[in-house]
Structures are given as structure tokens and as C-alpha cells.
């Protein structure tokens, strides 16, 4: 089978198409013929071993998001059958329960081979049924970004009707957060440096938008929009460059879900604001299989469709990664197998 993998040594130059034997499912496993994959920011870092010592083996098949069709199964498989459309779970080690070291240890496309292969063999518990109304490309975008947004707002954030949510940017996680917050009955404020992207976010349901280049003190502006006290929840994807303004935006007792570090990984903020205003900083790294199942049910019930920015061919992984790095995307970047 064809694969797209990092070979020989950790570098972008060693990311290339290769071949591996077709895998066969064992007891409790299913074989999936992959139809589509999707990119996340982490995939820019993987070829250069950006996650350090946890990345233990080469060659490594790329990407953690995907959608495929079950084409065969081993003994003792009871939940799935050939023809089922499924998404591999991002964390193969986190089916249910609270996060711990073991459950966060085995992610596709980093610790384990990922979705850029013609076939994958995974444990039955390591895949989940895709929402039936989504096409292959749309469903492939769910396992990382959508589950991350769901975990932040629902599992951990317990967002409810009437809440005010601030979302940073218009990438995959951010637009899923917009869609889920609106599904839950929240008011959503989106920030971006692009007026064009902000206009598109409004078309998707954003209630208020802020161009952070035009309004550098966007945290103050968001607090004003929220009625003076601040927003209930901030979906924080920037990190170092945005945290100070997020703290200005959030209300006393509110939550900041820390998801990304796109503007820097070092935290340098006045801790007194966190302590005296009882602000909750919640780290989020995707979620569990249970999170995926609950999210998929909600997506199906509300007929949510992911925002897809651009679709590349299997052979075009390098241009797809370049497009992701450019920041020009609006929503998810996907690969058609």
C-alpha cells in the first residue's frame, strides 16, 4: 500500500511517499480503507520531531485525522461491520474517563502511524462511526479539531444557553468552537486580523467580530461587548501573544481553555489577575472516544457541516502543509485519498 511518511531521519525533506505491506486485522481489530485525511497545526511540527522524545520510531506515517470504510475485521469484532464509515480516534489510548499519562500517550501521526495510508488496522475500540450526513472530507476533519472544541466547551466548559464565548481565529478548532457554541445557545465573539474572514464567520453565526489589528486592546472591547463584566469562556489558541488580552476579556469566575500556542509557548502574564478573579485556566488536548461519540451525535442531530478550506490530493501533502503554515486557510485543510 502507498503511505506518506517521514523516512530515515526527522526532517521535512525526508517526508515522502513510500510503500508498506498491506496490513491484516487480528483479533479485535478492523481494517479500514482510508478515504480522506485532514491536517492540524501539529503536523507542521511532526516531520522535524517537534514533540521530542515521545516520537520514538521511523518511518512514521503522517496525520492524525481521517475517515475510512471498514473492509474486513478479525475475530471478536462485534460493533462494526464491513461498509461502516468510521473515523480513527486521535488518541488510541483514550477511549473514556479522565485524562492521565497513559491515556494521553498514544496519538496517531505522532506516537503511532497516522492516517496517510491506503489502509489502517486498528482496535475496534479505536474507531468511531462518522455522522451519516457528512461526506468523506467533512468527516475526516472531526477527530482532532472538532473533539478539541467539544471537550473545551462541553465536557470541561459546560457551556449553556446565554453564555458569552470568545473564539480566537478562524482555523479548524476555532470554527468548530463557533458552531458548537451557537448550537448550545451561546453568544459568540470572534477575533481575527482579516475582515474577509470575520465576514465569513458572521455568515456562520458569529454575533460579534473584532479585527485585532484595528483594535489591539481586543480584550477590553470583548469585555464591553459582553456587558462590562467579561465573557464566560475564551477559546485560547494563541498562547504567549494573546493570553494577556484573554485575561482582560474573561469575567471573574470564567474559563480560558488553553488549546494552542501559535503566538508563543511561554506564559508571561500577571498571575494576580488569575488568582484574585478566580479565573480557570484549562489545558485541552483533544479528547476521548466518549467525547467523539457524544459530539458526533450532536453534529448529526443539528446537521452541522464543518468548514472546509481546501482539499488537496494524496500526493500534495507538502503543498497542503505549506498552505497550513501560511495562515490563509478558513477552517480545515483536507486530503482526498
N, C-alpha and C positions, 0 to 999 in steps of 0.2 A: 504493500500500500504506500501511497505518497504521504509524506509528512512535511511540515515546515518546522525546522528545529535549529537550535543552537548546537553547533558541532565543534569538536576539537578543543576550543578554548572560548572563554567568555568575551565576546566582542560582537558588535553589530555586523562586522564583516564576516563572521562565522555563522550568521543566521541565513540559512539556505534551505531549499527543497532537498529532501532526501528520501530514502526508501527503508521500509521495515517489513518484516513478515506480517501477513495478515494474522491478527490475534484470534484466538478461540476462547469462548467463555467456559469457565469452570463452574463448579458447584456454587449456586447462589449468585451467579454473575449473568449479566446480559451483554450482548454485543450490539453496539449502536453504529449504524451507518450515518456519519455526520453530514448534515446538510448546510449548516451555517455556523459561523463563529462571530464574536464581537470583541472589540478592543476596549481596554481600560488603561488609565494613565500608567499603572504599574507595568504594563507591557513594554513601555519605553525603557524601563529600568532593568527588566529581566535579562536581556542579552548581555548586559555589562555586569551581571551579578550584583545588581543593586540591592538585593536583600541579604547579602552576606553569607554567613556560614550555613544558614538553613538550606541554601541551594547546593545540594550535595552531589548531583550527578549530571554528566554529559554523555551523550546528547540529550537535550531537553526539548520536547515538543511544546510549542508556544500556545499562549492564550488560555484564559480560564472560563470564558463564556462560550456557550454553544447550544445547538439544537440538533437532534438526530432522530432517527427512526429505529426502533428495536428490530433487528433482523434475525436474531437467534438467542437462545438462552441455555444455561446449564441446568443441571438438576436442582430441585428445591426452590426454583423461582416460581412464586405464586401470584404476585401482584401485577406483573407486567406480561404482555404477550407480544408476539411479532406484529409490527404495524403501529404500535403505540408511539406517539410523538413525545419525546422526553428531552429535558434539559439536564445535563450533568450538574450536580451540586458543586458549587465553588469549593467549599470545604468538604472533602470526602470523609473527614474525621468528626464532623459536627452535624449530626442528624437531629438531635434535640437536646434540651437542657440549657443550662447557663454556660457561658464561655469559660474554658480553662485551658491550661497549656496544651493538653493532649488534643482537645477539640479544635484548637487553632493551628495545629501543626502540619496538616496535610492539605495544601491548596493546589488546585490544578494550575498548570502553567508556571509553577514556581518550585514547589516541593515535589510535585508529581507531574508527569507528562500531561499536556493540555489538549485542547480541542482541535488543533490544526492537523488533523489526521483523517484519513478516509474512514477508519473505524476506531472505536474506543471500546474497551472491555472494562466494565465497572461493576461493583456490587449492586444488587438490586436496590439496596437502601441508599446508594449514592446517586440516584437519578430521581427526577420528579416529573410528573405529567405536565405538559405545557398547556396553557389555556387554548381551547379549541378554536377560538375566533381569530387568533393571531397567525400570521403566515410565518414561514420558517425564519426569515430575517428578524422579524419583530420578536419572536420567542427567544431567539439566540441572545438577545440583548438583556435578558432578565437576571441571570444567576448572580451577578456581582452588583451592578449599579442599582437595579431595582430592589434587590433584597437589602442592600445597604440603606437606601432611603426608607424602606418599610421598617427596618429594625430601628432606625433613628426616630421616626415619627410615631410608630405604632407600638412595637414591642417595648422599647425603652422610654419613648417620649409620651406615650399615652395621649396623643393629641385628640382634641374633641371639638365639636362644633363651637364656633365663636372664638377659637384660639387665633392668635396672630403669629404667623410664621415668616421669618426672613430667610430667603434662599440666596446663596451666592452663586452667580454664574449661570450658564446655560449648557453645561455638559450633561452627561448621562445621569449621574446621581441627582443633580440639581433639578432637571426637568421631571424625573420620576418623583422627586420630593414635591414639586409643584402639583403634579397630578394627584398624588396621594393626599396631600393637604387639602386640596379642593374636594376630593372625594369624602374627606372627613368633615367638611363644613367649615374649614378654617379660612381666614383671610390671609392672602399671600403677597408678600413684598419681594420682588426680585431685583438684584443689583447686577449690573454688567457695565462694561466700557463701551458697548456697541448699542447705539439707538436702534439699529435694524434688528438686533437680537431681542432687545427689550420689546419692540413692537410685536415680534413673533411670540414672545412669552405672554403678552397680553391676549393674543389670539387663542392661546392655550388656557387662559383663565386667570392669569396673574391680575390681582386687584390694583396693585401699585408697582411702579418701577422707578429705579434710581440709577442714573448714569454716574458711576463713582469717579470718573474723570471730571465731570462737571460739578459734582458735589463730593469733594474729598471727605468731608465730615458726614459721610452717609449714615453712620451710626446715630448721630443726633437727629438726622432727618427721618430715619426709620422710627425712632422713638416718638417723634412728633406725629408721624402718620398713625402710630399705634395708640394715640390718645394721650401721650405725655409720660406714661409710666414705662413703656417699652414693650417689646414683643415677648411672646411666651416662649418661643423656640427659635434658635438660629441654627441653620444647617451650614456649618463652617467647613469649607473646603480649601480655604486659602492658607491658614496657618499663621506663620510669623507676621506676614504683612497685613493681615485682616483682623486678628484677634482683638486688638485694642478697640477697633470700631465695633466689633461684635459685642464686646462688653458694654459699650455705650448704648447699643441698641436693645439689649436684653433687659427685661424687667427684673426687679428683685424677686428671687424665688424661681426665676426662669431657667431654661436649659439651653446650653450650647452643645450641639452634637459635633464633635471634632472628627471629621472624616478624612480630610486631605491636608496636604502641606505644600500646595502648589506655589505659594509665595515664600516658602522657607520653613524649616523644621525646628527652629529654635524659638522657644517661648520667652518673650521679654515683655511682660505686662505687669501693672501694679496689682499684686495679689490681694491687696486690701479690698479692691472692688469685688473680688470673688467672695471673700470671707464675709465682709460686712453686709453685702447684698444677697447673701445666701444663694449664689449662682451655682448651678450644677454643670460641671464640665464632664461630658460623657463621651469617651472614646468609642468609635464604631468601626468594626472591621467586618463587613458583610453580615452574615447571619447564618442561621441553622437551616436544616431541611424543613423543620416545622415552620420557620418563618417563610420559606419559599412556598409551602403548600397553602398557608393562610393568605399570603399575598396573591398567589395565582387564583385562588377562589374569588378574592375581591376584584381582581382585574377582570375576570370572566363575568362576574355579576354586573359590574359597571361598564363593561365593554370598553375598557381603556386600551388605547393603542400607543405604544412607545413612539417617541420622536426619533426618527432615523435620519441622520445627517447625510450619509453617503455609503454606498455599497461598493466594495472592491472585489475583484476576482481572487481566487485562492493564490494565484501566482504573484499577486500585488501586495503582499504583506508589507514590504519595505515602503512603498508609497503610502500605504494606509497609516503606518506608524509616523511617517513624515507629516501627514495631514493632521494626525492627532497632536503632534508636537507643535504644529503651527498655531493651534488655538482657534482655528477658523470654523470649527465644527459647531453645530447646534444639535445637541442630542448625541445619539450613539453612532459610531463608525463600525460597519459590519463587513464580514467576508462571506461571499457565497461560494460554497464548495462545488 
